[in-house]
Amino acid sequence: MNDDFQQLLRAHRTRRRWSQESLALQANVSPRHLSCLETGKARPSREMVVQLARVLELELRERNALLVGAGFVGIYPATPLDSAAMAPVNRAVDFLLAQHEPYAAALLDRTWNILRANRGAQRLLGAFLDASAVPLPVVQNLLRATVHPEGLRPYVVNWAEVAALLLERVERACHAHPGDDERRAFRDELRGYPDLGSLAWSSPSGVPVATVHLRRGALELRLFALLTSIGTPLDVTADGLAIESFFPADDATERWFRAAAEPTSPG
């Protein structure tokens, strides 16, 4: 066993601002033994690694990394989303996306790439963006599409507020998962966008949820979002999935979504 396990365990514990005594209590192990695990004086069993990862509430990919660092094989598979084994998950995703019509909803991975979008989401983006003129990495990622200069940024009336809130969301994810290189790279990319790195978000008083205010010509829409994730994932792929569902924040936006979904009469 190399020192990866000790470094990872210490990093996850300190990120949560737990003392060794606090983690030992939660994991039902003596503080002395936990100290020996962190210094490499004791070798953990696979069951101990799994217990510590559970108590630390690690993502499944992080649990696998902790196991590998301790000299074991990761126990959580990473099944392709289009595989037969993922059919129940895909059915649930398709159901949720369809049930949210006529409003917008999209299936995202852990770095906010759009894996699937319902017709409401396609209509929403199509009302503001020409997909053929926008770089694919922008239009295929929800956060890029929102804050990138070639995405929705020119049409987001409250861009500074929204962009600062989204960047804070990415920062929180990076802090919660410090070993995730993809999340950190995505955060660093966003920080490099014009004006984004210097923004600071503060919650407006009296507002229960953050809204996105879009305007293009005479069209104005106001939306807020809810996030849905799998409650008890046992697979790395499933653990990284989330559905972002957008709701109208006013009557005019609700009317637009319903009207946009109505079939047009021929000729």
N, C-alpha and C positions, 0 to 999 in steps of 0.2 A: 504493500500500500504506500503510495506517495503522500505528499502533504496536501493534496487537493481537498480531501475530505475535511481536514482541520481548518483550512482557509475558508472553505465554503460554509461550514458550520458556524464559524466565528462571524463571518460576514452576515449571514442570515440572522443570527442572534442579535448582533449589534444594530442591524437595521431596524429591528423591532424594539430596540432600546430595552432589551431584557438582560438582566444579570445572569450569570451562570446558575445562581440559586433559583431564579424565577423559572428558567427553562427546565432545570432539573426537577423542580416541583411539578410542573405541567407534564413532563414526560415520565414521571414516576421513576426517577433514577437519582442516585445520590449526587450531590454537588461535587464531591471528590471524584467520582467516576466520570462525570461530565467534563471536569477540568482535565482529566487524563485523556479523554477523547480529543479535546481541543489541542492538547500539546503533543499528541501522538504517543503518549506513554501507554495507552490502552487501545486495542483494536475493537471496533464495534462489530456486533453481529448484524446480519442483514435485517433482522427484526428490529434492532435498535435504530438503525438508519431510517427504516420506514416509520417507526414511531416518532422520531425526532422531526422528520419531514412533515408528518401529519400535524404535529403540535405547532410547527412553524407555519402551517398553512401554505406550503409551497405549491407552485404550479407543478403539474405532472412532469414536464420536461426538467424542472429543477430537481424534482425528486429522483429522476433517473440520473442526473448529473451527480447528485450526492451519493447515490449508490455506486456509480462508476468510480467516483473519487475514493470510495472506501474499498475498492477492489472487487465489487460485485457487478453483475449484469443488470442493466435497467429492466424493470419489470413492467413498465407501461408502454404499450405499442404505439406507433404513430401510423395509423391506417389512412391510406389515401381517401379523400372525401368521396371519390367516385367509385369506390370498391363496393362489392356486394355486402360486406360486413357493416357498412355505414348506411345501408338502406333505411333502417328505422330513423336515423338522424335526418337523412335527406327528406323523408316523408314529413317529419315534423317541421323542418325548415320550410318546405314548399307550402305546407298548410298555413303556417304563420304568415308567410309572405303574401299568400293569396287572400287570407282572411283580413289582411290590413288594407286591401284595396277599398276605395280608390286612392288612399293615402300612400305615401312613399315609405318603403322599408327595404333594407339591404342586409345581406349576410356578410359579415366582416371577419377577417382573421385578426391576430393579435397586434398587427401593425396597420390596421385599418384599411387593408386592401379589400376591395369589393369583390367578393366571390360570386355573388348572385344578387340580382335586384328585381323587384317586382315592377309591374308596368307603371305604378304610381311614381316610383323613383325615376324611371326612364322618362316619364312625361315631365317631371319636375326639372331634371337636368337639361332635358331638351328645350325647355322654355327659356333657359338662360345661356346654354352653351351649345356651340356647334361642335359636335364630337369629332368631326372630320378635321377641324382646325385646332383642336386642343391636343397637346401631347398625351399619348396613351398613359404614361405613368401618372399624369395628373387626373385624368377622367376616371381611372381605375382605382383611385384611392380616395376615400371619403374626406380625410383631412386635407390632403393636397388639393382636392377639388374645391374645398372651401376657402383656403387661405393663399393658394398660389396665385401670383399675378396673372397667369394665363387661365386661371379657373374662374371661380365665382367672385373673387375679391372685388372686381369693379362693381358688382351688383349687390354686395352685402352692405347695407346702410350702416349697420353697427359693427363694421369689420373689426375695429380695434378691440371692442369688448369680446366679440366672438373668438377672434384669433388668440387673444390672451387666455381665454378660458380653455380653448383646445390645447394650447401649448402647456398650460398647467396640468391638463389631463395626461398628456404624454410624459411630463416630468414626474408625475405621481407614479405612473406605470414603471418608469425607469428606476425610481427610488425603491419601489416595491420589488423589482426584479433586477437587481444590479448586475447579474451575470448574463443578461440577455443582450447580446451584441447587436441584434437586429433592431431592437427597440432604441438602443442608444444611438445607432447610426441614423435612424429615422428622426429622432429628436435633434441631432446635430444638423441634419438637413433642414429641418424646419427653422431652426435658429438662424440659418443662413439666408432665409428669405428677407427681402427688403422690409425693414421696420419691425420685423416680428420679434427679434431677440430682445428688444428693449421694452416690450409691452409688459404692463402689470395689470392684472385684472382685480377689480373690486366689485363685490356684489351690490347692485342697486337696491336701495331700501324698498320694501313693500312689494317686491316681485318674487313670486314663489318658484319660478323656473326661468332658466336662461332661454331667450328666444333668438332666432335668426330672422332678421328683417331683410328681405330681398326686394329689389326694385329694378325693373328694366322697362323703361318707357312708362306706359300707363299701368303695367302689371306690378302689383305689390302683394307680397306674401309674407306672413309671419308664422314661424313654426317653432315647436319645441320637440325634444326627442326623449324616448324611453329606450333603455337597453335591456335585452333579454339574453341570458346565457344558460347553458346546460347546468342543471343543479348538481348532479353527481357524476361527472365525467370519469371514465376509466381509461381513456385513450388520449394521447397527447394532442392529436388533431382536434378531437371534440372539445378538449379543454380550452383550445384557443379560439373557439367560435363564439360569435355574438351577433344578435340581430339588432340593428339600430332602426327604430320605428319612429317616423315623424308624424306629428299631429298638428292640425291647424290651431293657431293661437287666437284666431278671431273668425267671425262669421264670413268675412269676405274670402279668406283663404279656404275655408271649407267649401264655399260655393264654387271657387275656381277648380278645386280638385274634382268635385262631382261633375262639373260641366266638362272638364277636360277628358273625363272618362266616358262620356256619352258618345256613342257611335255617330259619326257624321252621315247625313243623308246623301245618297248617291246623286250626282249631277244635279 
